[in-house]
Amino acid sequence: MQKRVVVTGVAGFVGSNLAKDLLDRGNTVIGIDNLTFGTIENVDPRVDFHHEDIRDRDIYLLLRAADAVFHLGAMSWLADCMARPIEAAHVNTVGTLNVLEAARRANVPKFVYADTSAEYEGIDNFPTPEDKVQPIGIYAASKHAGAAFCNSYRALYSMNITIVRYFNVYGPAQDWRRVVPPVMSSFILRMLRGERPIIYGTGEKRRDFVYVDDVNEFNRRIMDDPRSNGRVFNVGTGVNYSVNEVYQLIEEKLQTGLKPIFKQDLPGEAQVSLADVSAARELGWEPKVDIHDGLNRTVRYLREKVLQAEESGAARPAH
C-alpha cells in the first residue's frame, strides 16, 4: 500500500537515498531539511521539499496525515559536534524532541529514529548487541539523549517508535564535501584525481561498513512490520574492515600506485565497530551488498556524477 512518509534530513546522505527509494516504490515523501549539512542537489525532484528546521514548532503541520516519520535530521560530523557541543545538543536532542512532539500531536502511526553505532563507543563486546550502550563523545551523547526521549514518548503516549542504530553507511551521495570526508568517498575521489589518500592515525581502526541500499531495505521493512515497534536494531553487516584494508581494496580496483599520507589521529572515535545484527535478521532482513560490490558502485557513482560534473564546471552534481 502506498504511504505518505515524512523524512527529516532529506538532503543528507541517508535521507536522500531513503527518499528516492520510497518514491521509486510509489510512496509520497515529504522532505524536511534546513540545508545546513545536506545539499539541495541530493533531493529527488519528486520530494515535496520544505526548507525548514527540525526545531521549528510549525513542522507539526507537515506531519499531519503522515503514515510514518523517519527522523534522520542531525548534526552528525564528530569534529563539528566537539567544536560546537551546545549546538549539537540543540539540534540532535531538542530537535528530536520537537519532531517527536509534532508526531504525537499529528497522531503519526510510526516513528523511526535514526540512532548511531557511536552509542557503543565505550563498549568492548564484539559483535555488539543492542542491549548496552556507553556513549562518550558529544555526538554520541546527544543522539543518546534523543533516543531517551523516544523511549519516554513510547512509554508515556504509546507511540510506535523504532530506534535504528546505523553503523558506517556508505554509497551514492555520501558527503565527500566535508573537511574530513568519510573514508570510502575520500579515498576514491582523491585517488581518481591522482591525489594520495589521507589516513588519520595508524589506519588500524576497524569499521562495520554497510551499503545504503541495504539500509533502505531495512527501513522499508520496519515501516510495515509491527514486530519492530518499541525495539532497537543494529544495521550493519557483522563484518568489519580496517581503514588500511579499505585503502588496499580500493587500490586493487583503481591501480593508482598512490600511497597513503598518514596524519595525526582524530579524537573521539572508537577503535572498533562491529554490529550484532541478529535482531534485524529476525525480521527477515539480510545485508546483500558486500564490500566489493559496494565499492564498485561507489567508484562508478563518483566517476560519473562527481568527476564528470567537476570537469564540466558544475559546482555540485545531482544525485
GUNUMAR-195742 format. One record per residue (C-alpha): residue number from 0; x, y, z; residue in three letters. Coordinates in pm, 1 decimal. Layout:
! residues N
<site num="NUM" xx="X" yy="Y" zz="Z" residu="ALA"/>
...
! end
This chain:
! residues 319
<site num="0" xx="0.0" yy="0.0" zz="0.0" residu="MET"/>
<site num="1" xx="130.2" yy="343.5" zz="-89.4" residu="GLN"/>
<site num="2" xx="214.9" yy="561.0" zz="208.8" residu="LYS"/>
<site num="3" xx="273.4" yy="923.3" zz="294.3" residu="ARG"/>
<site num="4" xx="618.0" yy="937.7" zz="458.4" residu="VAL"/>
<site num="5" xx="798.8" yy="1228.8" zz="620.9" residu="VAL"/>
<site num="6" xx="1180.2" yy="1222.7" zz="606.8" residu="VAL"/>
<site num="7" xx="1376.5" yy="1475.1" zz="812.8" residu="THR"/>
<site num="8" xx="1732.7" yy="1533.6" zz="695.5" residu="GLY"/>
<site num="9" xx="1613.6" yy="1454.5" zz="343.9" residu="VAL"/>
<site num="10" xx="1903.6" yy="1646.1" zz="183.9" residu="ALA"/>
<site num="11" xx="2161.9" yy="1436.2" zz="363.7" residu="GLY"/>
<site num="12" xx="2323.4" yy="1113.4" zz="250.7" residu="PHE"/>
<site num="13" xx="2097.1" yy="851.4" zz="410.4" residu="VAL"/>
<site num="14" xx="1785.2" yy="1069.5" zz="392.6" residu="GLY"/>
<site num="15" xx="1816.0" yy="1144.7" zz="20.7" residu="SER"/>
<site num="16" xx="1875.1" yy="779.4" zz="-63.9" residu="ASN"/>
<site num="17" xx="1581.3" yy="668.4" zz="151.1" residu="LEU"/>
<site num="18" xx="1351.7" yy="926.3" zz="-8.9" residu="ALA"/>
<site num="19" xx="1441.9" yy="813.9" zz="-359.9" residu="LYS"/>
<site num="20" xx="1391.1" yy="450.0" zz="-264.1" residu="ASP"/>
<site num="21" xx="1045.9" yy="521.2" zz="-117.4" residu="LEU"/>
<site num="22" xx="944.1" yy="727.6" zz="-418.3" residu="LEU"/>
<site num="23" xx="1052.9" yy="456.2" zz="-661.3" residu="ASP"/>
<site num="24" xx="804.1" yy="226.8" zz="-486.3" residu="ARG"/>
<site num="25" xx="511.7" yy="462.8" zz="-530.9" residu="GLY"/>
<site num="26" xx="510.9" yy="633.8" zz="-191.4" residu="ASN"/>
<site num="27" xx="471.8" yy="1007.3" zz="-130.4" residu="THR"/>
<site num="28" xx="765.7" yy="1171.9" zz="50.4" residu="VAL"/>
<site num="29" xx="752.3" yy="1498.6" zz="241.0" residu="ILE"/>
<site num="30" xx="1110.7" yy="1609.8" zz="297.3" residu="GLY"/>
<site num="31" xx="1232.5" yy="1845.7" zz="570.1" residu="ILE"/>
<site num="32" xx="1585.3" yy="1992.5" zz="578.8" residu="ASP"/>
<site num="33" xx="1737.6" yy="2329.7" zz="665.6" residu="ASN"/>
<site num="34" xx="2029.8" yy="2260.3" zz="427.0" residu="LEU"/>
<site num="35" xx="2291.9" yy="2332.7" zz="692.8" residu="THR"/>
<site num="36" xx="2453.4" yy="1993.9" zz="639.4" residu="PHE"/>
<site num="37" xx="2270.4" yy="1847.7" zz="340.2" residu="GLY"/>
<site num="38" xx="2258.0" yy="1987.4" zz="-13.5" residu="THR"/>
<site num="39" xx="1951.3" yy="2056.1" zz="-227.0" residu="ILE"/>
<site num="40" xx="2116.3" yy="1874.0" zz="-519.9" residu="GLU"/>
<site num="41" xx="2075.6" yy="1549.3" zz="-324.8" residu="ASN"/>
<site num="42" xx="1697.3" yy="1588.8" zz="-304.4" residu="VAL"/>
<site num="43" xx="1496.1" yy="1397.8" zz="-562.9" residu="ASP"/>
<site num="44" xx="1268.9" yy="1642.7" zz="-753.5" residu="PRO"/>
<site num="45" xx="969.2" yy="1422.8" zz="-670.7" residu="ARG"/>
<site num="46" xx="1007.0" yy="1502.5" zz="-298.8" residu="VAL"/>
<site num="47" xx="762.1" yy="1752.9" zz="-153.7" residu="ASP"/>
<site num="48" xx="1051.9" yy="1950.8" zz="-8.3" residu="PHE"/>
<site num="49" xx="1027.8" yy="2200.3" zz="277.6" residu="HIS"/>
<site num="50" xx="1323.8" yy="2417.0" zz="375.1" residu="HIS"/>
<site num="51" xx="1256.3" yy="2401.5" zz="749.4" residu="GLU"/>
<site num="52" xx="1446.9" yy="2342.6" zz="1071.8" residu="ASP"/>
<site num="53" xx="1355.3" yy="2036.0" zz="1280.1" residu="ILE"/>
<site num="54" xx="1343.5" yy="2267.6" zz="1584.2" residu="ARG"/>
<site num="55" xx="1062.7" yy="2475.0" zz="1430.7" residu="ASP"/>
<site num="56" xx="730.2" yy="2405.6" zz="1605.4" residu="ARG"/>
<site num="57" xx="542.4" yy="2462.5" zz="1279.2" residu="ASP"/>
<site num="58" xx="674.8" yy="2137.7" zz="1129.1" residu="ILE"/>
<site num="59" xx="373.6" yy="1977.7" zz="1300.8" residu="TYR"/>
<site num="60" xx="172.3" yy="2095.4" zz="1000.7" residu="LEU"/>
<site num="61" xx="388.9" yy="1884.1" zz="767.7" residu="LEU"/>
<site num="62" xx="335.8" yy="1568.2" zz="971.7" residu="LEU"/>
<site num="63" xx="-43.1" yy="1572.1" zz="959.4" residu="ARG"/>
<site num="64" xx="-184.1" yy="1273.5" zz="769.0" residu="ALA"/>
<site num="65" xx="160.5" yy="1108.1" zz="754.5" residu="ALA"/>
<site num="66" xx="175.3" yy="729.5" zz="781.7" residu="ASP"/>
<site num="67" xx="535.7" yy="730.9" zz="904.9" residu="ALA"/>
<site num="68" xx="819.5" yy="961.4" zz="1003.7" residu="VAL"/>
<site num="69" xx="1185.3" yy="879.1" zz="953.2" residu="PHE"/>
<site num="70" xx="1378.2" yy="1121.0" zz="1172.8" residu="HIS"/>
<site num="71" xx="1724.4" yy="1139.6" zz="1015.4" residu="LEU"/>
<site num="72" xx="1794.5" yy="1511.3" zz="1057.5" residu="GLY"/>
<site num="73" xx="2100.2" yy="1563.3" zz="1277.8" residu="ALA"/>
<site num="74" xx="2434.3" yy="1731.7" zz="1327.4" residu="MET"/>
<site num="75" xx="2648.4" yy="1425.4" zz="1272.1" residu="SER"/>
<site num="76" xx="3004.2" yy="1533.5" zz="1199.6" residu="TRP"/>
<site num="77" xx="3205.7" yy="1435.0" zz="1505.2" residu="LEU"/>
<site num="78" xx="3453.3" yy="1722.6" zz="1478.3" residu="ALA"/>
<site num="79" xx="3172.2" yy="1978.2" zz="1444.7" residu="ASP"/>
<site num="80" xx="2992.2" yy="1832.8" zz="1744.8" residu="CYS"/>
<site num="81" xx="3305.9" yy="1855.1" zz="1956.4" residu="MET"/>
<site num="82" xx="3372.2" yy="2212.5" zz="1843.8" residu="ALA"/>
<site num="83" xx="3009.8" yy="2321.8" zz="1898.1" residu="ARG"/>
<site num="84" xx="2864.3" yy="2098.3" zz="2169.9" residu="PRO"/>
<site num="85" xx="2574.6" yy="2331.2" zz="2260.6" residu="ILE"/>
<site num="86" xx="2457.9" yy="2344.2" zz="1900.3" residu="GLU"/>
<site num="87" xx="2497.0" yy="1966.1" zz="1869.3" residu="ALA"/>
<site num="88" xx="2277.1" yy="1912.6" zz="2174.4" residu="ALA"/>
<site num="89" xx="2022.6" yy="2162.4" zz="2049.1" residu="HIS"/>
<site num="90" xx="1994.1" yy="2004.6" zz="1703.4" residu="VAL"/>
<site num="91" xx="2022.2" yy="1638.7" zz="1799.3" residu="ASN"/>
<site num="92" xx="1835.3" yy="1639.1" zz="2128.6" residu="THR"/>
<site num="93" xx="1597.3" yy="1934.9" zz="2126.7" residu="VAL"/>
<site num="94" xx="1536.8" yy="1883.8" zz="1754.3" residu="GLY"/>
<site num="95" xx="1443.7" yy="1520.4" zz="1813.9" residu="THR"/>
<site num="96" xx="1210.2" yy="1616.8" zz="2097.0" residu="LEU"/>
<site num="97" xx="1038.3" yy="1870.4" zz="1871.6" residu="ASN"/>
<site num="98" xx="986.7" yy="1613.3" zz="1594.0" residu="VAL"/>
<site num="99" xx="854.7" yy="1362.3" zz="1848.9" residu="LEU"/>
<site num="100" xx="608.5" yy="1615.5" zz="1985.1" residu="GLU"/>
<site num="101" xx="496.5" yy="1705.2" zz="1632.5" residu="ALA"/>
<site num="102" xx="443.7" yy="1336.8" zz="1555.6" residu="ALA"/>
<site num="103" xx="247.2" yy="1290.0" zz="1876.8" residu="ARG"/>
<site num="104" xx="22.0" yy="1586.1" zz="1801.3" residu="ARG"/>
<site num="105" xx="-29.3" yy="1460.7" zz="1445.7" residu="ALA"/>
<site num="106" xx="-101.9" yy="1103.5" zz="1562.4" residu="ASN"/>
<site num="107" xx="158.4" yy="958.0" zz="1325.9" residu="VAL"/>
<site num="108" xx="126.6" yy="576.7" zz="1336.3" residu="PRO"/>
<site num="109" xx="500.1" yy="501.0" zz="1300.6" residu="LYS"/>
<site num="110" xx="812.6" yy="690.0" zz="1412.2" residu="PHE"/>
<site num="111" xx="1163.9" yy="574.6" zz="1322.0" residu="VAL"/>
<site num="112" xx="1459.8" yy="735.5" zz="1498.0" residu="TYR"/>
<site num="113" xx="1799.7" yy="720.6" zz="1330.5" residu="ALA"/>
<site num="114" xx="2041.8" yy="647.2" zz="1610.8" residu="ASP"/>
<site num="115" xx="2411.9" yy="567.8" zz="1574.4" residu="THR"/>
<site num="116" xx="2667.2" yy="297.4" zz="1643.5" residu="SER"/>
<site num="117" xx="2860.7" yy="570.3" zz="1825.3" residu="ALA"/>
<site num="118" xx="2636.0" yy="476.6" zz="2119.2" residu="GLU"/>
<site num="119" xx="2877.3" yy="183.5" zz="2165.0" residu="TYR"/>
<site num="120" xx="3197.7" yy="390.1" zz="2188.5" residu="GLU"/>
<site num="121" xx="3278.5" yy="263.7" zz="2538.5" residu="GLY"/>
<site num="122" xx="3174.4" yy="-97.6" zz="2478.2" residu="ILE"/>
<site num="123" xx="3435.1" yy="-371.3" zz="2420.4" residu="ASP"/>
<site num="124" xx="3194.4" yy="-654.8" zz="2336.6" residu="ASN"/>
<site num="125" xx="3214.7" yy="-750.6" zz="1965.9" residu="PHE"/>
<site num="126" xx="2998.6" yy="-807.8" zz="1773.3" residu="PRO"/>
<site num="127" xx="2797.9" yy="-560.7" zz="1979.1" residu="THR"/>
<site num="128" xx="2431.4" yy="-632.3" zz="2061.2" residu="PRO"/>
<site num="129" xx="2173.8" yy="-359.2" zz="2122.2" residu="GLU"/>
<site num="130" xx="2123.3" yy="-410.9" zz="2495.5" residu="ASP"/>
<site num="131" xx="2407.4" yy="-197.4" zz="2635.1" residu="LYS"/>
<site num="132" xx="2540.8" yy="141.4" zz="2532.2" residu="VAL"/>
<site num="133" xx="2816.9" yy="369.3" zz="2656.5" residu="GLN"/>
<site num="134" xx="2829.7" yy="694.1" zz="2458.4" residu="PRO"/>
<site num="135" xx="3141.5" yy="903.9" zz="2516.1" residu="ILE"/>
<site num="136" xx="3167.3" yy="1175.1" zz="2251.1" residu="GLY"/>
<site num="137" xx="2943.3" yy="1479.6" zz="2214.4" residu="ILE"/>
<site num="138" xx="2771.7" yy="1341.2" zz="1905.0" residu="TYR"/>
<site num="139" xx="2703.3" yy="1005.2" zz="2070.1" residu="ALA"/>
<site num="140" xx="2577.1" yy="1168.2" zz="2389.5" residu="ALA"/>
<site num="141" xx="2341.3" yy="1399.7" zz="2201.4" residu="SER"/>
<site num="142" xx="2199.1" yy="1111.2" zz="1997.8" residu="LYS"/>
<site num="143" xx="2164.5" yy="902.6" zz="2314.7" residu="HIS"/>
<site num="144" xx="1957.5" yy="1181.1" zz="2469.2" residu="ALA"/>
<site num="145" xx="1733.7" yy="1181.8" zz="2161.5" residu="GLY"/>
<site num="146" xx="1686.0" yy="806.2" zz="2197.4" residu="ALA"/>
<site num="147" xx="1594.5" yy="856.2" zz="2564.1" residu="ALA"/>
<site num="148" xx="1316.5" yy="1094.3" zz="2460.4" residu="PHE"/>
<site num="149" xx="1196.3" yy="834.1" zz="2208.9" residu="CYS"/>
<site num="150" xx="1167.0" yy="583.4" zz="2491.7" residu="ASN"/>
<site num="151" xx="981.9" yy="841.3" zz="2702.1" residu="SER"/>
<site num="152" xx="727.4" yy="912.1" zz="2429.0" residu="TYR"/>
<site num="153" xx="677.8" yy="542.2" zz="2366.5" residu="ARG"/>
<site num="154" xx="608.9" yy="479.8" zz="2734.8" residu="ALA"/>
<site num="155" xx="402.4" yy="792.0" zz="2801.8" residu="LEU"/>
<site num="156" xx="195.8" yy="811.8" zz="2483.3" residu="TYR"/>
<site num="157" xx="205.5" yy="453.5" zz="2346.3" residu="SER"/>
<site num="158" xx="370.6" yy="574.9" zz="2026.3" residu="MET"/>
<site num="159" xx="500.4" yy="310.9" zz="1785.4" residu="ASN"/>
<site num="160" xx="868.4" yy="400.4" zz="1781.6" residu="ILE"/>
<site num="161" xx="1159.1" yy="203.9" zz="1638.0" residu="THR"/>
<site num="162" xx="1521.3" yy="301.5" zz="1703.8" residu="ILE"/>
<site num="163" xx="1775.7" yy="209.2" zz="1437.8" residu="VAL"/>
<site num="164" xx="2148.2" yy="225.5" zz="1509.2" residu="ARG"/>
<site num="165" xx="2323.6" yy="266.9" zz="1175.7" residu="TYR"/>
<site num="166" xx="2684.3" yy="156.8" zz="1153.2" residu="PHE"/>
<site num="167" xx="2912.7" yy="302.3" zz="882.2" residu="ASN"/>
<site num="168" xx="2675.7" yy="359.1" zz="591.0" residu="VAL"/>
<site num="169" xx="2834.1" yy="428.8" zz="250.7" residu="TYR"/>
<site num="170" xx="2727.0" yy="463.2" zz="-111.1" residu="GLY"/>
<site num="171" xx="2597.2" yy="727.9" zz="-357.9" residu="PRO"/>
<site num="172" xx="2568.6" yy="1087.8" zz="-232.9" residu="ALA"/>
<site num="173" xx="2787.6" yy="1022.8" zz="72.1" residu="GLN"/>
<site num="174" xx="2914.0" yy="1363.3" zz="178.4" residu="ASP"/>
<site num="175" xx="3254.5" yy="1390.5" zz="16.2" residu="TRP"/>
<site num="176" xx="3248.7" yy="1771.7" zz="66.1" residu="ARG"/>
<site num="177" xx="3328.5" yy="1757.3" zz="439.8" residu="ARG"/>
<site num="178" xx="3657.6" yy="1893.8" zz="570.9" residu="VAL"/>
<site num="179" xx="3724.9" yy="1534.4" zz="682.5" residu="VAL"/>
<site num="180" xx="3514.4" yy="1326.9" zz="440.7" residu="PRO"/>
<site num="181" xx="3403.0" yy="968.1" zz="508.8" residu="PRO"/>
<site num="182" xx="3671.5" yy="711.6" zz="431.9" residu="VAL"/>
<site num="183" xx="3516.8" yy="548.3" zz="124.9" residu="MET"/>
<site num="184" xx="3436.4" yy="861.6" zz="-74.6" residu="SER"/>
<site num="185" xx="3751.0" yy="1042.9" zz="38.2" residu="SER"/>
<site num="186" xx="3986.5" yy="766.4" zz="-69.2" residu="PHE"/>
<site num="187" xx="3814.9" yy="703.3" zz="-401.6" residu="ILE"/>
<site num="188" xx="3788.3" yy="1067.9" zz="-504.4" residu="LEU"/>
<site num="189" xx="4143.8" yy="1159.0" zz="-410.8" residu="ARG"/>
<site num="190" xx="4284.7" yy="855.9" zz="-589.9" residu="MET"/>
<site num="191" xx="4073.7" yy="916.3" zz="-901.3" residu="LEU"/>
<site num="192" xx="4210.2" yy="1271.6" zz="-904.8" residu="ARG"/>
<site num="193" xx="4565.9" yy="1143.9" zz="-875.3" residu="GLY"/>
<site num="194" xx="4600.0" yy="1255.4" zz="-513.5" residu="GLU"/>
<site num="195" xx="4730.9" yy="1044.5" zz="-226.2" residu="ARG"/>
<site num="196" xx="4460.4" yy="935.1" zz="20.4" residu="PRO"/>
<site num="197" xx="4479.7" yy="1060.6" zz="377.9" residu="ILE"/>
<site num="198" xx="4463.2" yy="823.7" zz="675.5" residu="ILE"/>
<site num="199" xx="4422.9" yy="964.7" zz="1024.0" residu="TYR"/>
<site num="200" xx="4612.8" yy="763.3" zz="1283.5" residu="GLY"/>
<site num="201" xx="4762.0" yy="422.4" zz="1205.5" residu="THR"/>
<site num="202" xx="4476.6" yy="305.7" zz="983.3" residu="GLY"/>
<site num="203" xx="4404.5" yy="12.8" zz="1212.3" residu="GLU"/>
<site num="204" xx="4064.3" yy="136.5" zz="1329.6" residu="LYS"/>
<site num="205" xx="3804.6" yy="-116.1" zz="1219.2" residu="ARG"/>
<site num="206" xx="3456.3" yy="-29.9" zz="1094.8" residu="ARG"/>
<site num="207" xx="3142.7" yy="-221.9" zz="1000.5" residu="ASP"/>
<site num="208" xx="3057.6" yy="-73.0" zz="658.8" residu="PHE"/>
<site num="209" xx="2700.8" yy="-121.5" zz="535.2" residu="VAL"/>
<site num="210" xx="2582.7" yy="-20.5" zz="188.5" residu="TYR"/>
<site num="211" xx="2299.4" yy="230.7" zz="174.4" residu="VAL"/>
<site num="212" xx="2070.4" yy="7.2" zz="-34.8" residu="ASP"/>
<site num="213" xx="2071.3" yy="-247.9" zz="246.3" residu="ASP"/>
<site num="214" xx="1984.4" yy="28.4" zz="493.4" residu="VAL"/>
<site num="215" xx="1695.5" yy="136.4" zz="269.3" residu="ASN"/>
<site num="216" xx="1563.7" yy="-218.9" zz="257.9" residu="GLU"/>
<site num="217" xx="1567.1" yy="-244.1" zz="636.3" residu="PHE"/>
<site num="218" xx="1391.9" yy="90.5" zz="673.8" residu="ASN"/>
<site num="219" xx="1115.4" yy="-19.2" zz="437.5" residu="ARG"/>
<site num="220" xx="1077.4" yy="-342.3" zz="630.4" residu="ARG"/>
<site num="221" xx="1033.8" yy="-179.4" zz="972.5" residu="ILE"/>
<site num="222" xx="789.0" yy="75.4" zz="833.9" residu="MET"/>
<site num="223" xx="544.4" yy="-208.9" zz="769.0" residu="ASP"/>
<site num="224" xx="637.7" yy="-472.0" zz="1028.0" residu="ASP"/>
<site num="225" xx="466.5" yy="-431.9" zz="1368.8" residu="PRO"/>
<site num="226" xx="728.6" yy="-662.5" zz="1522.8" residu="ARG"/>
<site num="227" xx="969.7" yy="-367.7" zz="1507.2" residu="SER"/>
<site num="228" xx="755.4" yy="-142.8" zz="1727.8" residu="ASN"/>
<site num="229" xx="924.8" yy="-44.1" zz="2052.3" residu="GLY"/>
<site num="230" xx="1252.3" yy="-212.0" zz="1960.4" residu="ARG"/>
<site num="231" xx="1613.0" yy="-115.4" zz="1884.9" residu="VAL"/>
<site num="232" xx="1802.8" yy="-258.1" zz="1587.9" residu="PHE"/>
<site num="233" xx="2162.1" yy="-252.8" zz="1472.4" residu="ASN"/>
<site num="234" xx="2200.6" yy="-210.9" zz="1097.2" residu="VAL"/>
<site num="235" xx="2543.8" yy="-324.4" zz="986.0" residu="GLY"/>
<site num="236" xx="2689.2" yy="-636.1" zz="825.0" residu="THR"/>
<site num="237" xx="2853.0" yy="-822.4" zz="1111.2" residu="GLY"/>
<site num="238" xx="3188.4" yy="-790.8" zz="929.4" residu="VAL"/>
<site num="239" xx="3444.0" yy="-514.1" zz="974.6" residu="ASN"/>
<site num="240" xx="3749.5" yy="-384.9" zz="791.4" residu="TYR"/>
<site num="241" xx="4038.6" yy="-165.0" zz="895.0" residu="SER"/>
<site num="242" xx="4095.1" yy="167.8" zz="721.6" residu="VAL"/>
<site num="243" xx="4416.9" yy="22.1" zz="579.0" residu="ASN"/>
<site num="244" xx="4222.6" yy="-273.4" zz="437.8" residu="GLU"/>
<site num="245" xx="3971.6" yy="-36.2" zz="275.0" residu="VAL"/>
<site num="246" xx="4260.1" yy="150.2" zz="111.8" residu="TYR"/>
<site num="247" xx="4401.5" yy="-179.6" zz="-20.1" residu="GLN"/>
<site num="248" xx="4063.8" yy="-284.1" zz="-161.7" residu="LEU"/>
<site num="249" xx="4023.2" yy="48.4" zz="-342.2" residu="ILE"/>
<site num="250" xx="4381.8" yy="45.1" zz="-470.2" residu="GLU"/>
<site num="251" xx="4329.2" yy="-304.7" zz="-610.4" residu="GLU"/>
<site num="252" xx="4033.9" yy="-168.6" zz="-809.2" residu="LYS"/>
<site num="253" xx="4190.2" yy="157.6" zz="-926.1" residu="LEU"/>
<site num="254" xx="4557.5" yy="54.4" zz="-961.8" residu="GLN"/>
<site num="255" xx="4686.0" yy="407.6" zz="-897.6" residu="THR"/>
<site num="256" xx="5012.3" yy="327.3" zz="-719.9" residu="GLY"/>
<site num="257" xx="4934.5" yy="609.4" zz="-476.2" residu="LEU"/>
<site num="258" xx="5044.7" yy="552.5" zz="-115.4" residu="LYS"/>
<site num="259" xx="4850.9" yy="696.6" zz="179.4" residu="PRO"/>
<site num="260" xx="4954.5" yy="1003.4" zz="375.1" residu="ILE"/>
<site num="261" xx="4929.6" yy="935.2" zz="749.2" residu="PHE"/>
<site num="262" xx="4820.1" yy="1226.2" zz="968.1" residu="LYS"/>
<site num="263" xx="4751.6" yy="1275.2" zz="1336.5" residu="GLN"/>
<site num="264" xx="4461.7" yy="1068.5" zz="1464.8" residu="ASP"/>
<site num="265" xx="4118.2" yy="1227.6" zz="1501.7" residu="LEU"/>
<site num="266" xx="3992.5" yy="1248.5" zz="1860.9" residu="PRO"/>
<site num="267" xx="3670.5" yy="1096.7" zz="1988.9" residu="GLY"/>
<site num="268" xx="3648.8" yy="797.3" zz="1757.0" residu="GLU"/>
<site num="269" xx="3603.6" yy="435.8" zz="1864.0" residu="ALA"/>
<site num="270" xx="3879.9" yy="193.4" zz="1768.9" residu="GLN"/>
<site num="271" xx="3641.2" yy="-83.7" zz="1661.8" residu="VAL"/>
<site num="272" xx="3280.7" yy="-111.1" zz="1548.3" residu="SER"/>
<site num="273" xx="3112.5" yy="-439.8" zz="1467.9" residu="LEU"/>
<site num="274" xx="2736.9" yy="-497.2" zz="1466.0" residu="ALA"/>
<site num="275" xx="2546.8" yy="-790.3" zz="1604.8" residu="ASP"/>
<site num="276" xx="2261.7" yy="-794.9" zz="1351.2" residu="VAL"/>
<site num="277" xx="2072.6" yy="-1092.6" zz="1498.3" residu="SER"/>
<site num="278" xx="1769.4" yy="-878.9" zz="1585.6" residu="ALA"/>
<site num="279" xx="1745.2" yy="-736.1" zz="1233.0" residu="ALA"/>
<site num="280" xx="1772.9" yy="-1085.0" zz="1086.7" residu="ARG"/>
<site num="281" xx="1476.7" yy="-1194.6" zz="1298.9" residu="GLU"/>
<site num="282" xx="1264.9" yy="-967.1" zz="1079.2" residu="LEU"/>
<site num="283" xx="1389.7" yy="-1144.5" zz="766.9" residu="GLY"/>
<site num="284" xx="1644.1" yy="-877.9" zz="671.4" residu="TRP"/>
<site num="285" xx="1990.0" yy="-965.6" zz="546.9" residu="GLU"/>
<site num="286" xx="2266.0" yy="-735.2" zz="414.5" residu="PRO"/>
<site num="287" xx="2305.3" yy="-824.3" zz="46.7" residu="LYS"/>
<site num="288" xx="2574.3" yy="-588.4" zz="-87.3" residu="VAL"/>
<site num="289" xx="2925.0" yy="-697.6" zz="9.0" residu="ASP"/>
<site num="290" xx="3210.3" yy="-450.4" zz="30.3" residu="ILE"/>
<site num="291" xx="3348.4" yy="-539.0" zz="-314.4" residu="HIS"/>
<site num="292" xx="3018.4" yy="-474.3" zz="-491.8" residu="ASP"/>
<site num="293" xx="2953.1" yy="-167.5" zz="-276.4" residu="GLY"/>
<site num="294" xx="3291.6" yy="-17.2" zz="-360.6" residu="LEU"/>
<site num="295" xx="3239.9" yy="-85.1" zz="-731.9" residu="ASN"/>
<site num="296" xx="2906.9" yy="100.1" zz="-719.9" residu="ARG"/>
<site num="297" xx="3061.2" yy="386.8" zz="-525.2" residu="THR"/>
<site num="298" xx="3351.8" yy="420.1" zz="-767.9" residu="VAL"/>
<site num="299" xx="3109.2" yy="426.7" zz="-1060.2" residu="ARG"/>
<site num="300" xx="2892.5" yy="695.1" zz="-895.8" residu="TYR"/>
<site num="301" xx="3189.0" yy="918.1" zz="-810.2" residu="LEU"/>
<site num="302" xx="3334.2" yy="885.6" zz="-1158.6" residu="ARG"/>
<site num="303" xx="3007.6" yy="953.8" zz="-1339.9" residu="GLU"/>
<site num="304" xx="2845.0" yy="1209.4" zz="-1110.1" residu="LYS"/>
<site num="305" xx="3120.9" yy="1392.5" zz="-925.7" residu="VAL"/>
<site num="306" xx="3426.7" yy="1391.6" zz="-1150.0" residu="LEU"/>
<site num="307" xx="3230.3" yy="1448.7" zz="-1470.2" residu="GLN"/>
<site num="308" xx="3043.5" yy="1734.6" zz="-1303.5" residu="ALA"/>
<site num="309" xx="3372.7" yy="1890.1" zz="-1195.2" residu="GLU"/>
<site num="310" xx="3513.2" yy="1858.9" zz="-1545.0" residu="GLU"/>
<site num="311" xx="3203.9" yy="2019.0" zz="-1694.4" residu="SER"/>
<site num="312" xx="3222.0" yy="2307.1" zz="-1445.8" residu="GLY"/>
<site num="313" xx="2915.3" yy="2213.8" zz="-1242.8" residu="ALA"/>
<site num="314" xx="2956.4" yy="2319.0" zz="-881.5" residu="ALA"/>
<site num="315" xx="2770.5" yy="2024.7" zz="-727.7" residu="ARG"/>
<site num="316" xx="2645.6" yy="1713.2" zz="-901.6" residu="PRO"/>
<site num="317" xx="2291.6" yy="1594.9" zz="-853.8" residu="ALA"/>
<site num="318" xx="2223.0" yy="1251.3" zz="-713.2" residu="HIS"/>
! end
